[in-house]
Amino acid sequence: MRNESIGIMPPKSIPVPTSEILDLTHELTQAIGRDAVKFDEVSRLLYSTDASNYQIFPLGVTFPKNADEVSAIHEIAMRYHVPVMPRGGGTSLAGQTVNRAIVMDFPKYMRRVRGVNADAKTVQVEPGLILGHLNHQLASLGLMFGPDPASANRCVVGGCLGNNSSGTHSIMYRMTADHVNWLDVVLASGEKVRLGRGEFAAGSGTVEKLRTGVAEILQRYAEPIATRYPKTWRTVAGYALNRLELDDIDLAQLIIGSEGTLGTIVGAELRLVDKPKYTRLAIVHFDTLLASLEIVPAILETDPSAVELFDKMLMDRTRRMPDYAKRLHFVEGDPAAVLAVEYYGDSLAELDSKIETLRRRLIAENHHGAVVTLVDAAGQGDFWTIRKAGLGLLASDRGDLKAIEIIEDAAVPVEHLAAYIEQVMGIVEGSGAGMSVYAHASAGCLHVRPFVNLKTEHGMRQYRQIAEQAVEAVLSFNGTTSGEHSEGILRGEFNERLFGSELMQAFREVKHLFDPHNQMNPNRIVDTPKMDDESLMRYGPSFGVPLEIVETRFDWSADFGFAGAVEMCNGAGECRKENVGVMCPSYMATHDEHDSTRGRANTLRLAMMGLLGLDGMKDERIKDVLDLCLSCKACKSECPSSVDMARIKAEFMAQYYDTHGIPLRARIFANIHRLNELGSIFPPIANLALNTPIISQVAAKQMGIAPERRLPKLARQRFSQWWSKNKPIETRPALKQTPILLIDTFMEYNDPQMGRALAYLMEHSGYELRAQRLPWQGCCGRPAISKGLLDQAKRMATANVEGLAALIEYDPEVRFMMFEPSCVSALRDDARTLVDKKYQTAADDIASRMMSVDEWLDAWRVAGGMDNLKWDHQLREIILHGHCHQKSLWGTATSLNILRAIPGATVRELDAGCCGMAGSFGYEAEHYEVSMQIAEQRLYPAVRNNPNAIIAAAGTSCREQVGHIEGRTLHPVEIVAMACGWKE
């Protein structure tokens, strides 16, 4: 047990609904349906934060399905005199998507492409459509939406419009506002209108009244509009009066970038651009940060499509994250900064010429650092993956000192960029903080992230000091406080300094014209609260007052405690991406914040603050939020901040069981090794009993097992029984080079043929297999960990560590391998923080020696171990589906390598995410539907579309899930052995 202090912030509390709010909830429910209205405490917790430093509890959350329902929400809100606020992916960094209002969540339902006109290069969309999905659908037409914010894989079109987003290629495509024909908007009153230039605008006389009112404001404030806007095109501060033309006022341009304060966007027609035919990246290395910025104007003269900066701080943090470190191959040595210079071209020869022009220009500017050219798509993709994860990577530091947004969005004319950053470096250093700088050098918009602890008075003083002084620096260079992330709470208070009193009055008149009762996301852009108002913040100096002691089972010291592990979630929302990678399978199925890693972490964090009662860590509602977590561990690697929700969930469940007791089903699945051992006495009888309809019905009723499932069959002969009769008597000289195969539960009882296939391969290549059962009853402890039975799991982990440590003492060179990826991860990852400190050194040593069978076979292949095998040279089409833990911790490359060693085999890997089975998850009745939804997203369609392919999967759960629709799934080792003549 580990004792940890859990903190509470006394001023924070969830406002109790009044009778009027209850009436409001009832009316909303009648208008748009019960499932589309959530005013409960947990839902309000989930939507109280975004990716910013702020936290404000909304009145409630709604999930409209169409424009009519949005209109109804507006009308009801107006009658009750309460605000409304549209929300997309919740990736905002300035607090513009948190407010005491009725939240309208668009990604849940309003996420469709209404139509594409390829000839006109336009597309009509709904606001909840993820930008990356849009571009994926357009790719086959050779088209795309130009602006490309780093969060494109989870941000939505409505958010891009509300922010006036731009991105890495803004020197080519400028801002979102430059790509819009018209917007469908619901005004504060609930009236639906279409806004655009004269040819596109439609609606009642309201549109003309708005145009007339705006025209009067344009005339009244013509002088400050002409003179007071920042002297950089990369600005989203204030209302965009400077984009309007008096003779044809395009009100859509005013709505874009208004942060939901003037109207709610429910549809849009966007203009598209051609996808580039060819691209190339040059990674230019520098010894100093300022040198990299001073050369940017010269580089821009070579006509690049993007120029992005990485500083040493970001590169160092990337190296610490295994899933990202392997992509950093384009950096040579240890530079202070690199500029990634990208070019588009219609031919490879054109790109060669552009790169050569860049090299000559760099020499002319007296630059002699390394220039690494990335030609292939994979290498360029590695760069962009890291670049887009920059925010999360900088937030990956454990502890309370965080790289936070204060001045990360300022932009200045690019010729002043180096001088501005030099001033900012002095400001931050003068405050006693460190900083990192990265992003859009081409547009003069660098993301500056000071490292500050907002839980301290000193940190809060730094927060204010850096902001105040940096604003003055921005103004001295005619820059803007917001170049793309918008204003929200973080920057709104500085608008008076940026624009002057006259222009601010113009903004207030625009707000009153569109929203006379101040009900549209109030107090944003105008009349914004102080950026350091602690009552609005996620953290503050009063956070962390001891509330209770929690005895944790895992050792969370590396995260500065369990709370520190939960707080690693910074709200960036990478877990809300869809149709790519693994994280987060349940969110991909439900599109519900409740089921995202971010949603789970936020709910846990707020529960630990006491907002769900003083015993929140054992609350049933937290269990419900964690319920659809499949413990896939994808967040451990794909989340740039490495939030390990699988381990966090296991810890919570252990705490929860302390109060509520352990259910029978959890005990049964956690002890599957014992059940299998009992059933293996008479396997045919056990198989018949487990899979007859009457037994299935009893299991469904008494244990909550899905009646659609059939439990895995037990083999007629356990592997250890076969091995005792078939292992070679003769000991070969190569024995010491061979890891010990640890016989896991699933290979022992369910799939012993995998071990026999491995033995066949070793024997026919002149090696000898060594095998023995895991020390603790042949089980790694993974089922107990996943079900939250951590006291039991600790006993199992301790016994395994003691037993394997004894083998190491006997043979210091010994290594271990296992077939089941989740068993490998249990000993390679979880056991290290589960055992007592006196065993941790041994556990770390064992983890360093532990590998999957695929990893060993690949190393064996490289060493020539497969050279003596006799192949059948049959043509085979093989598709690999990787196990989630495999993808998260060591990757699928070795599985691919051993399959590609088969002569005549065509091998490719599915980008199918999680299979949806996840151990016992898919067998549980209440999870069956979600399990199947996850499989149907990518895995099942790929299997059905490749009827002649052999499906390879290292994971037992993966093979069971594919076998649920058809039965041609094998472990990669079985396929390799079959190609050498092995027959089961």
C-alpha positions, 0 to 999 in steps of 0.5 A: 500500500502507498499513502498519498494525499489527495487535495481539494480546492474549497472554493470550487463547487458544482452549483446546485440546480434551482427549480427554474433550471429543473423546469428548463431541463424539462422543456429541453427534454421535451424539445430534443429528447431525454438522451440529448439533455444532460444536466447531471453532475458528472456531465457538467464536470466533463464539460467544465474544462477544455484544453485551457487552464480554465474550469467553469461548470456549465448549466448543462449539456445538450446534443442537438441532432439538427439545426431545428433542435439548435433553434429550439435550444436557443428559444428555450434559453431565451425564455429562461434568460440563460446563456448558450455556448456551442462546443466542438472538440473542446481543444480550445486553449484560451477558455472560449469553450467553457462558460456557465451556459447550456453547452451544445455539443456538436460532434456527437450527432451533427458531423455529416458532409452534406455534399461535395461539388468537386468541379466547383471545389466546394463542400457543405458540412455540419459543424461537428465534423472532424476536420481530419475526417473531411480531408480523408473523404476529400482525398480521393478527389484530390482536394482538401481544406486548406487551413490545417491546425495541429489538432485536425485529427480531433478538432471540428469544422465548427471550432475552426470557424469559431476560432478562424483557425489557420495552421502550419500552411497558413503562408499558403492558405491563410485563415479559415475565413478565406475559405468560406462561401456562407454559413448557416447560423442560429441567432440568439433568438433562435432564428435561422439565417444564411450569412455570406456575400449578397449572392449567398445570404438568405433569411428574413429581414433580420439579415438586412437589419444586421447588415444595416447595423454593421454598416453604421458601425463600420462608418462610425468607427472607420478611422480606428478600424483602419488604423488600430488592427495589428499589423500582421495578417495572422490575427484572430483577436477581436471582431473582424470588422477589418475584413468587411467591405461596406458595399457588400457586407459579408456577415459570415466574416464577422461570425467567423472567429467570434467564438460563438458570441454572435451566433451558433454555426449549424452549417457551412459551405467551404471552398477547397484547394487541390492537394499537393502532388509532391512534397519535400521537407528540409530539416535545417539545424541551428546552434542557437534559437535566435539564429534560426529565427533571424534566417526565416525572412530569407527562407520565405523568399524561396517560396516554401509551403511551411516553415516550422520551428522545433526548439531543444526543449521540445526535442528533448521531451520527444526523446523521452516518449518511446512512441515519438522518439523513434520518429525523431530520426531527422535530427542530427546531434543535439541542435538548439533548434531546427527549422522544418522547411517544406516545399510543394511541387508538381514534379520531383525535379521541381522539388529537387530544384527548390531544395537546392535553392534553399541550400544555396540561400542558407550558404549565402546567409552564412548557415553551415549547420546540417540540412536533412532532407526527408523525401519519402512520405513515411519520413515526412509523416514522422515529422508531422506526427511529432509537430502536431503532438508538440503541445502534449509532448511539452505537457509530458513532464511529471509534477506540478511544473507545467508548460502552460499557455500564457502567451503561446498565441502571439504573432508579430510581423515575421521580420520582427520575430527574432527580436520579439522572441529575444525580448520574451526570453528575457521576460520569462527568464526575468520571472524565474521560469523556463520556456519552450518555443515551437510552431509557425515561424513562417507566419511569425506565430510561435507558441511560447510555453513558459514552465509555471506551477499554477498551484503556487502563489509564486506561479500565479504571479509569474502567470500575470507578470509574463502576460503583462510584459509580453503584451507590451512586447507584442504591441511594440512590434505591431503584433497581435495577442492572438494569432490562431488560438483565439482569445477566450478568457486568457487574452480577452482582458488585453483587447483594450490595450491592443485595439484602443477604447474606440474599437472596443466600443465598436466591438460592444456595439457589434455584440449588442446588435447580434446578441442584445441580451448577452446570452451567446457565450457571454464575456468573451471578446468583450467584457472578459474577466481577468485572465488570472481570476482563480475562481475560473481556473482549473488549478490555483494556489488553494489546490492541494489542501489535504482531504484524505489519505488513499492507500494505493496499490500501484507505486505512483511515485514517478508521477508524483502520486496518483493525483499527478498521474491523473493530472497528466491529462492536459485536455488537448483531446488526442483521445478524441481522434477517430479512425486512426490509431488505437486510442480511444476505442470506446470514444470512437464507438460512442462519440461521447466525452464521457467515454474518452480518456480525457473525460475519464481523467477529468472526472477522476481529477474533480472527484479527488477535489471533493466535487462528488463528495468527500468519498468521491474516489469510491463513487458509483458515478466514477465507476460508470465513467470508467466502465467502457475503458477497455484497458488497451493501454493505447493512451500510454503511448498515443497520448503525448502526455502518456496518461495510462488510463488502464493502470488508473482504472485498475487502481480506482477499481481496487479502491472501489472494491474496498467499499463495495466488494468484489463481484463474482464475475470479476473474481471469475475472470481474474482467476481464469487460470484456475478455471482453465486448470479445472476444466482441463481435467476433462476438456471435452466435457468442459467445452460441451458444458460451457458452450451448450445453449442452456449453459450459455443462458445460465451464464448470461443470467447469473454472470452477465455473460453475453449470450451471443458469445462462446467461451474459448475452448479448452485444448484436449492436451495442455502444452506442458503435457505435450512438452513433457513428452516431446522436448528434446533430450539432447542439449545443443550448444546453442541452448544458452542463446535461447530465451525461456518460453514462459508458458502463459495461461492461454497457450497452456490451456487454449492454444497449445499449438502455438508452442508446438509451432515454435518448437517445430521452428526451433528444431528445424533450424538447429536450436532447442526450445526451453520452456516452463510455466510462469512461477505463479500457477502459470499466470502473469496476473494480467486478468487480475490487474485488468479487473482491479483485483490488485491485492491478488495481482500483487501476490502473483507479480511478487511470486513471478518476480521471485521465481524469475529472479532465481532463474536469472541468478542461476543464468545471468544471461537468461531472457524470457519470452511469451506468446500473449502480448498482454502477459508480456505487458504485465511483466514488462510494464505493470509488475514493476509498479505493483511489487514492493520496493524491495522487489522493484530492482528485480522487477525492472531487471526482469522487464528488461529481459522480457519479450514477445515470441515475435520479438525473439523470432525477429532477432533470431531471423536477423542472426540467421536463425531462419536460414536453414528452414525449408519453405514451401514457397506457396503464395500467401496473402497475410494481414496482421492485426496487432494487439493493443498492448503490443502496439503501445509498448513495443510495436508490431514491426517484429511481427511484420518482419517474421511474416515477411520472411516467408517466401511468396507471402504478401504481408500488410498491417491493418490500421484497425485500432482495437479489436473491441474484445479486450480480455473479458470486456467483450464477453460481458453482456453490457459491453457486447454491443460496444465491443461489436461497434468497435470491431465494426469500425475498421477490423471487421470490414477489413476482414470481410473485404479480404476473404482470401487472406490469412488473418494474423494476430498475436493476441488471444482476444483479437483472435477470438473477436475475429473468430466471432465472424469467421475462423481463419485467424492464427498467431504469426508463429503458426503461419511461419511454421506452416510455411515450413511444413508444420501441420497442426 
